[in-house]
Amino acid sequence: MPKQEEREKNMAISDKEFLEFIVKAIVAHPEDVRSERTIDERGVLLTLKTNPEDMGYVIGKGGQTAKSIRTLLKIVGAQNNARVNLKIAEPEGSTHPRRAMREEISTDAVDDLKI
């Protein structure tokens, strides 16, 4: 097997398994953690699926946990000369409210402060 294919095969194991290992350690339902790995012109895309109850654990306060996981995946990818991105799939049955779009944010309070 040529070296490039061997590296890609080893990376397929390492980045996906690394992601699942980290996420399973922080969620309440580790048996529901799944990830899919796809490769395109932008690099490697790992799509993470979890139990709806675990979304808060995976995303973290202000998105800090998700950001940290993405940073670690970028390091794993850099070691293997690949760009690794993470997409967290919103599970069916998720009940979190959608964030308002920036255009919809009311500026009434700011307008009251203007002289």
Phi and psi in radians as a Rosetta constraint file:
Dihedral C 1 N 2 CA 2 C 2 CIRCULARHARMONIC -1.053 0.35
Dihedral N 2 CA 2 C 2 N 3 CIRCULARHARMONIC 2.680 0.35
Dihedral C 2 N 3 CA 3 C 3 CIRCULARHARMONIC -1.031 0.35
Dihedral N 3 CA 3 C 3 N 4 CIRCULARHARMONIC -0.723 0.35
Dihedral C 3 N 4 CA 4 C 4 CIRCULARHARMONIC -1.056 0.35
Dihedral N 4 CA 4 C 4 N 5 CIRCULARHARMONIC -0.807 0.35
Dihedral C 4 N 5 CA 5 C 5 CIRCULARHARMONIC -1.118 0.35
Dihedral N 5 CA 5 C 5 N 6 CIRCULARHARMONIC -0.673 0.35
Dihedral C 5 N 6 CA 6 C 6 CIRCULARHARMONIC -1.123 0.35
Dihedral N 6 CA 6 C 6 N 7 CIRCULARHARMONIC -0.742 0.35
Dihedral C 6 N 7 CA 7 C 7 CIRCULARHARMONIC -1.101 0.35
Dihedral N 7 CA 7 C 7 N 8 CIRCULARHARMONIC -0.742 0.35
Dihedral C 7 N 8 CA 8 C 8 CIRCULARHARMONIC -1.118 0.35
Dihedral N 8 CA 8 C 8 N 9 CIRCULARHARMONIC -0.672 0.35
Dihedral C 8 N 9 CA 9 C 9 CIRCULARHARMONIC -1.131 0.35
Dihedral N 9 CA 9 C 9 N 10 CIRCULARHARMONIC -0.800 0.35
Dihedral C 9 N 10 CA 10 C 10 CIRCULARHARMONIC -1.122 0.35
Dihedral N 10 CA 10 C 10 N 11 CIRCULARHARMONIC -0.663 0.35
Dihedral C 10 N 11 CA 11 C 11 CIRCULARHARMONIC -1.193 0.35
Dihedral N 11 CA 11 C 11 N 12 CIRCULARHARMONIC -0.641 0.35
Dihedral C 11 N 12 CA 12 C 12 CIRCULARHARMONIC -1.006 0.35
Dihedral N 12 CA 12 C 12 N 13 CIRCULARHARMONIC -0.611 0.35
Dihedral C 12 N 13 CA 13 C 13 CIRCULARHARMONIC -1.343 0.35
Dihedral N 13 CA 13 C 13 N 14 CIRCULARHARMONIC -0.816 0.35
Dihedral C 13 N 14 CA 14 C 14 CIRCULARHARMONIC -1.235 0.35
Dihedral N 14 CA 14 C 14 N 15 CIRCULARHARMONIC -0.816 0.35
Dihedral C 14 N 15 CA 15 C 15 CIRCULARHARMONIC -1.239 0.35
Dihedral N 15 CA 15 C 15 N 16 CIRCULARHARMONIC -0.721 0.35
Dihedral C 15 N 16 CA 16 C 16 CIRCULARHARMONIC -1.182 0.35
Dihedral N 16 CA 16 C 16 N 17 CIRCULARHARMONIC -0.796 0.35
Dihedral C 16 N 17 CA 17 C 17 CIRCULARHARMONIC -1.153 0.35
Dihedral N 17 CA 17 C 17 N 18 CIRCULARHARMONIC -0.650 0.35
Dihedral C 17 N 18 CA 18 C 18 CIRCULARHARMONIC -1.066 0.35
Dihedral N 18 CA 18 C 18 N 19 CIRCULARHARMONIC -0.815 0.35
Dihedral C 18 N 19 CA 19 C 19 CIRCULARHARMONIC -1.040 0.35
Dihedral N 19 CA 19 C 19 N 20 CIRCULARHARMONIC -0.866 0.35
Dihedral C 19 N 20 CA 20 C 20 CIRCULARHARMONIC -1.107 0.35
Dihedral N 20 CA 20 C 20 N 21 CIRCULARHARMONIC -0.661 0.35
Dihedral C 20 N 21 CA 21 C 21 CIRCULARHARMONIC -1.069 0.35
Dihedral N 21 CA 21 C 21 N 22 CIRCULARHARMONIC -0.827 0.35
Dihedral C 21 N 22 CA 22 C 22 CIRCULARHARMONIC -1.113 0.35
Dihedral N 22 CA 22 C 22 N 23 CIRCULARHARMONIC -0.858 0.35
Dihedral C 22 N 23 CA 23 C 23 CIRCULARHARMONIC -1.165 0.35
Dihedral N 23 CA 23 C 23 N 24 CIRCULARHARMONIC -0.714 0.35
Dihedral C 23 N 24 CA 24 C 24 CIRCULARHARMONIC -1.077 0.35
Dihedral N 24 CA 24 C 24 N 25 CIRCULARHARMONIC -0.489 0.35
Dihedral C 24 N 25 CA 25 C 25 CIRCULARHARMONIC -1.307 0.35
Dihedral N 25 CA 25 C 25 N 26 CIRCULARHARMONIC -0.354 0.35
Dihedral C 25 N 26 CA 26 C 26 CIRCULARHARMONIC -1.925 0.35
Dihedral N 26 CA 26 C 26 N 27 CIRCULARHARMONIC -0.152 0.35
Dihedral C 26 N 27 CA 27 C 27 CIRCULARHARMONIC -1.730 0.35
Dihedral N 27 CA 27 C 27 N 28 CIRCULARHARMONIC 2.868 0.35
Dihedral C 27 N 28 CA 28 C 28 CIRCULARHARMONIC -1.481 0.35
Dihedral N 28 CA 28 C 28 N 29 CIRCULARHARMONIC -0.374 0.35
Dihedral C 28 N 29 CA 29 C 29 CIRCULARHARMONIC -2.157 0.35
Dihedral N 29 CA 29 C 29 N 30 CIRCULARHARMONIC 1.271 0.35
Dihedral C 29 N 30 CA 30 C 30 CIRCULARHARMONIC -1.116 0.35
Dihedral N 30 CA 30 C 30 N 31 CIRCULARHARMONIC -0.393 0.35
Dihedral C 30 N 31 CA 31 C 31 CIRCULARHARMONIC -1.213 0.35
Dihedral N 31 CA 31 C 31 N 32 CIRCULARHARMONIC -0.300 0.35
Dihedral C 31 N 32 CA 32 C 32 CIRCULARHARMONIC -1.657 0.35
Dihedral N 32 CA 32 C 32 N 33 CIRCULARHARMONIC 0.011 0.35
Dihedral C 32 N 33 CA 33 C 33 CIRCULARHARMONIC -1.355 0.35
Dihedral N 33 CA 33 C 33 N 34 CIRCULARHARMONIC 2.197 0.35
Dihedral C 33 N 34 CA 34 C 34 CIRCULARHARMONIC -2.385 0.35
Dihedral N 34 CA 34 C 34 N 35 CIRCULARHARMONIC 2.621 0.35
Dihedral C 34 N 35 CA 35 C 35 CIRCULARHARMONIC -2.470 0.35
Dihedral N 35 CA 35 C 35 N 36 CIRCULARHARMONIC 2.601 0.35
Dihedral C 35 N 36 CA 36 C 36 CIRCULARHARMONIC -2.101 0.35
Dihedral N 36 CA 36 C 36 N 37 CIRCULARHARMONIC 2.492 0.35
Dihedral C 36 N 37 CA 37 C 37 CIRCULARHARMONIC -2.069 0.35
Dihedral N 37 CA 37 C 37 N 38 CIRCULARHARMONIC 2.167 0.35
Dihedral C 37 N 38 CA 38 C 38 CIRCULARHARMONIC -2.253 0.35
Dihedral N 38 CA 38 C 38 N 39 CIRCULARHARMONIC 2.634 0.35
Dihedral C 38 N 39 CA 39 C 39 CIRCULARHARMONIC -2.112 0.35
Dihedral N 39 CA 39 C 39 N 40 CIRCULARHARMONIC 2.317 0.35
Dihedral C 39 N 40 CA 40 C 40 CIRCULARHARMONIC -2.462 0.35
Dihedral N 40 CA 40 C 40 N 41 CIRCULARHARMONIC -2.912 0.35
Dihedral C 40 N 41 CA 41 C 41 CIRCULARHARMONIC -1.159 0.35
Dihedral N 41 CA 41 C 41 N 42 CIRCULARHARMONIC -0.358 0.35
Dihedral C 41 N 42 CA 42 C 42 CIRCULARHARMONIC -1.490 0.35
Dihedral N 42 CA 42 C 42 N 43 CIRCULARHARMONIC -0.243 0.35
Dihedral C 42 N 43 CA 43 C 43 CIRCULARHARMONIC 2.219 0.35
Dihedral N 43 CA 43 C 43 N 44 CIRCULARHARMONIC -2.561 0.35
Dihedral C 43 N 44 CA 44 C 44 CIRCULARHARMONIC -1.703 0.35
Dihedral N 44 CA 44 C 44 N 45 CIRCULARHARMONIC 2.320 0.35
Dihedral C 44 N 45 CA 45 C 45 CIRCULARHARMONIC -2.052 0.35
Dihedral N 45 CA 45 C 45 N 46 CIRCULARHARMONIC 2.101 0.35
Dihedral C 45 N 46 CA 46 C 46 CIRCULARHARMONIC -1.812 0.35
Dihedral N 46 CA 46 C 46 N 47 CIRCULARHARMONIC 2.150 0.35
Dihedral C 46 N 47 CA 47 C 47 CIRCULARHARMONIC -1.847 0.35
Dihedral N 47 CA 47 C 47 N 48 CIRCULARHARMONIC 2.103 0.35
Dihedral C 47 N 48 CA 48 C 48 CIRCULARHARMONIC -1.756 0.35
Dihedral N 48 CA 48 C 48 N 49 CIRCULARHARMONIC 2.313 0.35
Dihedral C 48 N 49 CA 49 C 49 CIRCULARHARMONIC -2.156 0.35
Dihedral N 49 CA 49 C 49 N 50 CIRCULARHARMONIC 2.325 0.35
Dihedral C 49 N 50 CA 50 C 50 CIRCULARHARMONIC -2.364 0.35
Dihedral N 50 CA 50 C 50 N 51 CIRCULARHARMONIC 3.043 0.35
Dihedral C 50 N 51 CA 51 C 51 CIRCULARHARMONIC -1.139 0.35
Dihedral N 51 CA 51 C 51 N 52 CIRCULARHARMONIC 2.432 0.35
Dihedral C 51 N 52 CA 52 C 52 CIRCULARHARMONIC -0.943 0.35
Dihedral N 52 CA 52 C 52 N 53 CIRCULARHARMONIC -0.571 0.35
Dihedral C 52 N 53 CA 53 C 53 CIRCULARHARMONIC -1.203 0.35
Dihedral N 53 CA 53 C 53 N 54 CIRCULARHARMONIC -0.333 0.35
Dihedral C 53 N 54 CA 54 C 54 CIRCULARHARMONIC -1.665 0.35
Dihedral N 54 CA 54 C 54 N 55 CIRCULARHARMONIC -0.009 0.35
Dihedral C 54 N 55 CA 55 C 55 CIRCULARHARMONIC -1.043 0.35
Dihedral N 55 CA 55 C 55 N 56 CIRCULARHARMONIC -0.661 0.35
Dihedral C 55 N 56 CA 56 C 56 CIRCULARHARMONIC -1.099 0.35
Dihedral N 56 CA 56 C 56 N 57 CIRCULARHARMONIC -0.665 0.35
Dihedral C 56 N 57 CA 57 C 57 CIRCULARHARMONIC -1.159 0.35
Dihedral N 57 CA 57 C 57 N 58 CIRCULARHARMONIC -0.713 0.35
Dihedral C 57 N 58 CA 58 C 58 CIRCULARHARMONIC -1.259 0.35
Dihedral N 58 CA 58 C 58 N 59 CIRCULARHARMONIC -0.724 0.35
Dihedral C 58 N 59 CA 59 C 59 CIRCULARHARMONIC -1.390 0.35
Dihedral N 59 CA 59 C 59 N 60 CIRCULARHARMONIC -0.744 0.35
Dihedral C 59 N 60 CA 60 C 60 CIRCULARHARMONIC 1.377 0.35
Dihedral N 60 CA 60 C 60 N 61 CIRCULARHARMONIC 2.986 0.35
Dihedral C 60 N 61 CA 61 C 61 CIRCULARHARMONIC -1.161 0.35
Dihedral N 61 CA 61 C 61 N 62 CIRCULARHARMONIC 2.102 0.35
Dihedral C 61 N 62 CA 62 C 62 CIRCULARHARMONIC 1.169 0.35
Dihedral N 62 CA 62 C 62 N 63 CIRCULARHARMONIC 0.291 0.35
Dihedral C 62 N 63 CA 63 C 63 CIRCULARHARMONIC 1.398 0.35
Dihedral N 63 CA 63 C 63 N 64 CIRCULARHARMONIC 0.204 0.35
Dihedral C 63 N 64 CA 64 C 64 CIRCULARHARMONIC -1.155 0.35
Dihedral N 64 CA 64 C 64 N 65 CIRCULARHARMONIC -0.668 0.35
Dihedral C 64 N 65 CA 65 C 65 CIRCULARHARMONIC -1.161 0.35
Dihedral N 65 CA 65 C 65 N 66 CIRCULARHARMONIC -0.797 0.35
Dihedral C 65 N 66 CA 66 C 66 CIRCULARHARMONIC -1.069 0.35
Dihedral N 66 CA 66 C 66 N 67 CIRCULARHARMONIC -0.727 0.35
Dihedral C 66 N 67 CA 67 C 67 CIRCULARHARMONIC -1.088 0.35
Dihedral N 67 CA 67 C 67 N 68 CIRCULARHARMONIC -0.724 0.35
Dihedral C 67 N 68 CA 68 C 68 CIRCULARHARMONIC -1.145 0.35
Dihedral N 68 CA 68 C 68 N 69 CIRCULARHARMONIC -0.730 0.35
Dihedral C 68 N 69 CA 69 C 69 CIRCULARHARMONIC -1.097 0.35
Dihedral N 69 CA 69 C 69 N 70 CIRCULARHARMONIC -0.745 0.35
Dihedral C 69 N 70 CA 70 C 70 CIRCULARHARMONIC -1.066 0.35
Dihedral N 70 CA 70 C 70 N 71 CIRCULARHARMONIC -0.722 0.35
Dihedral C 70 N 71 CA 71 C 71 CIRCULARHARMONIC -1.084 0.35
Dihedral N 71 CA 71 C 71 N 72 CIRCULARHARMONIC -0.777 0.35
Dihedral C 71 N 72 CA 72 C 72 CIRCULARHARMONIC -1.115 0.35
Dihedral N 72 CA 72 C 72 N 73 CIRCULARHARMONIC -0.684 0.35
Dihedral C 72 N 73 CA 73 C 73 CIRCULARHARMONIC -1.150 0.35
Dihedral N 73 CA 73 C 73 N 74 CIRCULARHARMONIC -0.609 0.35
Dihedral C 73 N 74 CA 74 C 74 CIRCULARHARMONIC -1.122 0.35
Dihedral N 74 CA 74 C 74 N 75 CIRCULARHARMONIC -0.647 0.35
Dihedral C 74 N 75 CA 75 C 75 CIRCULARHARMONIC -1.160 0.35
Dihedral N 75 CA 75 C 75 N 76 CIRCULARHARMONIC -0.779 0.35
Dihedral C 75 N 76 CA 76 C 76 CIRCULARHARMONIC -1.044 0.35
Dihedral N 76 CA 76 C 76 N 77 CIRCULARHARMONIC -0.747 0.35
Dihedral C 76 N 77 CA 77 C 77 CIRCULARHARMONIC -1.141 0.35
Dihedral N 77 CA 77 C 77 N 78 CIRCULARHARMONIC -0.721 0.35
Dihedral C 77 N 78 CA 78 C 78 CIRCULARHARMONIC -1.086 0.35
Dihedral N 78 CA 78 C 78 N 79 CIRCULARHARMONIC -0.612 0.35
Dihedral C 78 N 79 CA 79 C 79 CIRCULARHARMONIC -1.139 0.35
Dihedral N 79 CA 79 C 79 N 80 CIRCULARHARMONIC -0.413 0.35
Dihedral C 79 N 80 CA 80 C 80 CIRCULARHARMONIC -1.941 0.35
Dihedral N 80 CA 80 C 80 N 81 CIRCULARHARMONIC 0.301 0.35
Dihedral C 80 N 81 CA 81 C 81 CIRCULARHARMONIC 0.966 0.35
Dihedral N 81 CA 81 C 81 N 82 CIRCULARHARMONIC 0.783 0.35
Dihedral C 81 N 82 CA 82 C 82 CIRCULARHARMONIC -2.482 0.35
Dihedral N 82 CA 82 C 82 N 83 CIRCULARHARMONIC 2.692 0.35
Dihedral C 82 N 83 CA 83 C 83 CIRCULARHARMONIC -1.688 0.35
Dihedral N 83 CA 83 C 83 N 84 CIRCULARHARMONIC 2.117 0.35
Dihedral C 83 N 84 CA 84 C 84 CIRCULARHARMONIC -1.966 0.35
Dihedral N 84 CA 84 C 84 N 85 CIRCULARHARMONIC 2.223 0.35
Dihedral C 84 N 85 CA 85 C 85 CIRCULARHARMONIC -2.080 0.35
Dihedral N 85 CA 85 C 85 N 86 CIRCULARHARMONIC 2.653 0.35
Dihedral C 85 N 86 CA 86 C 86 CIRCULARHARMONIC -2.082 0.35
Dihedral N 86 CA 86 C 86 N 87 CIRCULARHARMONIC 2.291 0.35
Dihedral C 86 N 87 CA 87 C 87 CIRCULARHARMONIC -2.073 0.35
Dihedral N 87 CA 87 C 87 N 88 CIRCULARHARMONIC 2.202 0.35
Dihedral C 87 N 88 CA 88 C 88 CIRCULARHARMONIC -1.737 0.35
Dihedral N 88 CA 88 C 88 N 89 CIRCULARHARMONIC 1.948 0.35
Dihedral C 88 N 89 CA 89 C 89 CIRCULARHARMONIC -1.337 0.35
Dihedral N 89 CA 89 C 89 N 90 CIRCULARHARMONIC 2.319 0.35
Dihedral C 89 N 90 CA 90 C 90 CIRCULARHARMONIC -1.326 0.35
Dihedral N 90 CA 90 C 90 N 91 CIRCULARHARMONIC 2.091 0.35
Dihedral C 90 N 91 CA 91 C 91 CIRCULARHARMONIC -1.260 0.35
Dihedral N 91 CA 91 C 91 N 92 CIRCULARHARMONIC 2.697 0.35
Dihedral C 91 N 92 CA 92 C 92 CIRCULARHARMONIC -1.110 0.35
Dihedral N 92 CA 92 C 92 N 93 CIRCULARHARMONIC 2.444 0.35
Dihedral C 92 N 93 CA 93 C 93 CIRCULARHARMONIC 1.580 0.35
Dihedral N 93 CA 93 C 93 N 94 CIRCULARHARMONIC 0.006 0.35
Dihedral C 93 N 94 CA 94 C 94 CIRCULARHARMONIC -1.180 0.35
Dihedral N 94 CA 94 C 94 N 95 CIRCULARHARMONIC 2.401 0.35
Dihedral C 94 N 95 CA 95 C 95 CIRCULARHARMONIC -2.040 0.35
Dihedral N 95 CA 95 C 95 N 96 CIRCULARHARMONIC 0.136 0.35
Dihedral C 95 N 96 CA 96 C 96 CIRCULARHARMONIC -1.205 0.35
Dihedral N 96 CA 96 C 96 N 97 CIRCULARHARMONIC 2.509 0.35
Dihedral C 96 N 97 CA 97 C 97 CIRCULARHARMONIC -1.284 0.35
Dihedral N 97 CA 97 C 97 N 98 CIRCULARHARMONIC 2.575 0.35
Dihedral C 97 N 98 CA 98 C 98 CIRCULARHARMONIC -1.281 0.35
Dihedral N 98 CA 98 C 98 N 99 CIRCULARHARMONIC 2.503 0.35
Dihedral C 98 N 99 CA 99 C 99 CIRCULARHARMONIC -1.314 0.35
Dihedral N 99 CA 99 C 99 N 100 CIRCULARHARMONIC 2.486 0.35
Dihedral C 99 N 100 CA 100 C 100 CIRCULARHARMONIC -1.171 0.35
Dihedral N 100 CA 100 C 100 N 101 CIRCULARHARMONIC 2.532 0.35
Dihedral C 100 N 101 CA 101 C 101 CIRCULARHARMONIC -1.243 0.35
Dihedral N 101 CA 101 C 101 N 102 CIRCULARHARMONIC 2.656 0.35
Dihedral C 101 N 102 CA 102 C 102 CIRCULARHARMONIC -0.990 0.35
Dihedral N 102 CA 102 C 102 N 103 CIRCULARHARMONIC -0.631 0.35
Dihedral C 102 N 103 CA 103 C 103 CIRCULARHARMONIC -1.163 0.35
Dihedral N 103 CA 103 C 103 N 104 CIRCULARHARMONIC -0.431 0.35
Dihedral C 103 N 104 CA 104 C 104 CIRCULARHARMONIC -1.527 0.35
Dihedral N 104 CA 104 C 104 N 105 CIRCULARHARMONIC -0.088 0.35
Dihedral C 104 N 105 CA 105 C 105 CIRCULARHARMONIC -1.261 0.35
Dihedral N 105 CA 105 C 105 N 106 CIRCULARHARMONIC 2.269 0.35
Dihedral C 105 N 106 CA 106 C 106 CIRCULARHARMONIC -1.290 0.35
Dihedral N 106 CA 106 C 106 N 107 CIRCULARHARMONIC 2.395 0.35
Dihedral C 106 N 107 CA 107 C 107 CIRCULARHARMONIC -1.912 0.35
Dihedral N 107 CA 107 C 107 N 108 CIRCULARHARMONIC 0.275 0.35
Dihedral C 107 N 108 CA 108 C 108 CIRCULARHARMONIC -1.015 0.35
Dihedral N 108 CA 108 C 108 N 109 CIRCULARHARMONIC -0.742 0.35
Dihedral C 108 N 109 CA 109 C 109 CIRCULARHARMONIC -1.119 0.35
Dihedral N 109 CA 109 C 109 N 110 CIRCULARHARMONIC -0.687 0.35
Dihedral C 109 N 110 CA 110 C 110 CIRCULARHARMONIC -1.184 0.35
Dihedral N 110 CA 110 C 110 N 111 CIRCULARHARMONIC -0.712 0.35
Dihedral C 110 N 111 CA 111 C 111 CIRCULARHARMONIC -1.107 0.35
Dihedral N 111 CA 111 C 111 N 112 CIRCULARHARMONIC -0.588 0.35
Dihedral C 111 N 112 CA 112 C 112 CIRCULARHARMONIC -1.157 0.35
Dihedral N 112 CA 112 C 112 N 113 CIRCULARHARMONIC -0.482 0.35
Dihedral C 112 N 113 CA 113 C 113 CIRCULARHARMONIC -1.410 0.35
Dihedral N 113 CA 113 C 113 N 114 CIRCULARHARMONIC -0.319 0.35
Dihedral C 113 N 114 CA 114 C 114 CIRCULARHARMONIC -1.242 0.35
Dihedral N 114 CA 114 C 114 N 115 CIRCULARHARMONIC 2.556 0.35
